[in-house]
Amino acid sequence: MTKSPERALEVYSSFMQEIKERVNVISRALEKHANASSLTGYRESDIELCLLQLRKCFELVMLASITAHYHRGIELQNKLVQNAWNATTIMKFLGRVNPEFFPKALSRSNEKVEDAWVMVEVDGALTKEEFGVLYDRVCGKYLHASRDRTLLNDHDRLFKEIGDWLSKLTKLLSSHWVKIDEEIVFAVLMQTDATGDVQVALFERLPTDQKPKKK
């Protein structure tokens, strides 16, 4: 696992890139359904594919959160990776370590305060509470072979719900911050304008006697 901020940024970025690839799979399946077609040739497997990718995305969000806590020590990261594979288990543990660990969706407003852009929260982004419900109760319920098969009868409704959940996840991650503590924040853009790549930056609070110079 990560021992330095540089490595933490690199690993966090790789997790976000993997999420983008999995989101692309879901989007392709939704597009096929909208055109009365199928990505796999079988609607039920399309639905299960989408739910599996969502569940994987949720797990990657939690693994990225572990990576962002690099300064908490390698022991913490090893303990989580070795003993907590379930995303909601990791979420509960990180919540005890850092109540503000969950990503916060932010966008830049048109206002400035002392030459700094004001960041505002994004409406409709996936919340921590929704995260737990979707991971355990929704994705898990539909993916188990022993589920009630009537759950998959209404394909249109399920595809619509998957689209809504995907929208919430995308709003959460598109531009987000992870507050590690009062001194450190991870700032993330899932797609930069210039290259389309993931960009992850680490912000550290300046000492009170230091102020950034105006450019």
Secondary structure by P-SEA (a helix, b strand, c coil): ccccaaaaaaaaaaaaaaaaaaaaaaaaaaaaaaacccccccaaaaaaaaaaaaaaaaaaaaaaaaaaaccccaaaaaaaaaccccaaaaaaaaaaacccccbbbbbbcccccccbbbbbbbcccccaaaaaaaacccccccccccccccccccaaaaaaaaaaaaaaaaaaccbbbbbccccbbbbbbccccccccbbbbbbbbcccccccccc
